[in-house]
Amino acid sequence: MKSIKWPKHSFMILAIVATWIKTVIVYHTSFEMKIENAMQQFILFINPLSFVLFAYGISLFFKSPKVKNRYILTISVILSIVLYGNVAFYRFYNDFITLPVLFQTSNFGDLGTSVAAIVSPWDLLYFVDVLILILANKYVPKMRDAVKVNVEFRRAYFVLAIAVSFLNLGLAETERPQLLTRSFDRELLVKNIGTYNYHLYDIYIQSKSSAQRALADGSELVEVNNYIRSNQAANNPEMFGKYKGRNLIVVSMESLQNFVINNQMDGHEITPFLNSLTKDKDTYYFSNFYHQTGLGKTSDSEFILENSLFGLGRGAVFFTHGGNTYNSMAERLGDNGYFTNVMHPNNKSFWNRDMMYQSLHINKFYDIDSYKIGEGEAVNWGMKDVPFVEQSAALMKDMPQPFYSRLITLTNHYPFTLDPDDIMIPEYTSNSGTLNRYFQTVRYMDEALKDFFQSLKDQGVYDNSIIVMYGDHYGISENHNKAMAQYLGKDGITPFDNALLQEVPLFIHIPGAGDGKEMTEISGQMDLRPTILHLLGVETSKDMQLGADLFSPEHEDFVIFRDGRFVTDKYVYAGEACYDKATGEEIDGEPCQSYADRATKELENSDAIINGDLLRFYDQKTGNLKQGAAK
């Protein structure tokens, strides 16, 4: 039998082709990227190649075939891990992993069943190319043979690699102008420059961010300050200070989206208690309120609430900029005599909260050690909501008043599982176990909130408090669009629908108010800080905040998402397209352009404040730069 004549560098060629083809297959099977035309399809096909050519091409500099092949195998393993890491991350966050997230290892030990729900034994297939290379290296002797590489060959090889890179970048820039300068959407980056090049770009951006703080001075704050002052909404004189001196209780409702409010699931009411609040005379229910979080999810919602600034697009501010100077809502309330605290039955280091809360000037953190977790009361992430809220209300009874307490619930968290005794309604029936179980955990949380109100009354805290409850982020990602379409009675979920599904409920419950109602303003989490502080009579006209008082007659119906999408009363911008909000039909993009420019500006201003740690140069009392801040 005639032996196969393998070409020169066959082991390297095999590695290049295997990694390239595998990556392209993963693009189409594991990520839900919108491909609109043949050019985008072609870009997606070639974009892994330039990086792969460079990565494996370095092996041409090794003289020893053993060292060369070990290097190729090592690169294959690393790239497989990077690709699979993105796949696993995408399953939960519907996004691509970033460099700061990789350093959030202190959270990994607490992930528990969330990770178990994401990972599958079939995931070993993501490493099939590594197995092929190992077998080829072991059983195909010719692939282990030494091949002399001359300078001309190496030069020609890397000229080809550079040519492929320029072709990729050129086509990407044609398809998406200013791609690398307006990079709020990671899917666009991966779609155009590829997963591996995206990570190189992310490293560059993160390095640039670190340098930005080192080189920053107060002069950069002038432009940001001018923008904020020119877009500031006036107070509502009838509401400002109306509830001065009351306790403030803020509840972050884990993963709660607005589509469950006043809705049923197979005839079962999902949120009976919250539904009753939508018609309560002491409650303002905001029915067009959106979360504005990014990869930091719950921690982002905390950050936005406290600072009225966006989180970062590449990771959690709680990790990346926990030592910055901030002017938080907690600090403002503390200056006005409030005892400020956060109540969350989890490890104090999770999301770096123990460090970040110091920067936010929070007086006390009631972490897991502040609670007694009895038999059957534990949940994967800490403590079930019912015993948590009951014990929290008891702790409030002994707090100095007025106090500001912020509670972070836990039970309604992915993968949305309950003990049998806690189940109040049956599962939904769809192709998504996640959505099926979601309704059950939402129902449990609703019951816990009902218990919380009663516990506050029992402890004598209720009457002199304002209770603010808001959904912190989405619970059902775009990975479950088919099931969501079934529940909503739609043929499919469009980018327009996905944008509107980012609605989360907001309730401002004020015992004795008597004039509660549904508020239909388009609004977001950025608006919480000024709204709450104004109700309590704290002036914010000199604060560096991007949100606006929800009760202000000047509040604008315009909410920006962390990835650059936005919603107004007339238009929705999502999936790189402009939609008519009333009809859901895609329209010419011109009406959205001015809003898109503003969205970009606000995101850039927020990023500049955080990355440059610019508030260290700002005197909040005077509204001016600190003396000597500008170089």
Secondary structure, DSSP 8 states (H G I E B T S, - for coil): -------TTHHHHHHHHHHHHHHHHHHHHH------SHHHHHHHHHHHHHHHHHHHHGGGG---HHHHHHHHHHHHHHHHHHHHHHHHHHHHHSS---HHHHT-GGGGGG-THHHHHH--GGGGGGGHHHHHHHHHHHH-GGGGS-----HHHHHHHHHHHHHHHHHHHHHHHHHSTTTTTS---HHHHHHHH-HHHHHHHHHHHHHHHHHHHHH--THHHHHHHHHHHHT-----TTTTTTTTT-EEEEEEETT--GGGTT-EETTEES-HHHHHHTT-TTEEEETTEE----TTTHHHHHHHHHHSS---SSS-HHHHTTTS----HHHHHHHTT-EEEEE-SS-TTGGGHHHHHHHTT-SEEE-GGGS---TT-EETTEE-HHHHHHHHHHHHHTS-SSEEEEEE--SS-TT----GGG--S----SS-HHHHHHHHHHHHHHHHHHHHHHHHHHTT-STTEEEEEEE-S-SS-GGGHHHHHHHHT-S---HHHHHHTTB--EEEE-TT-----EE---EEGGGHHHHHHHHTT---TTS------TT-TT--SEEE-TTS-EEESSEEEETTEEEETTT--EE-SHHHHHHHHHHHHHHHHHHHHHHTTGGGGEETTTTEE-TT---
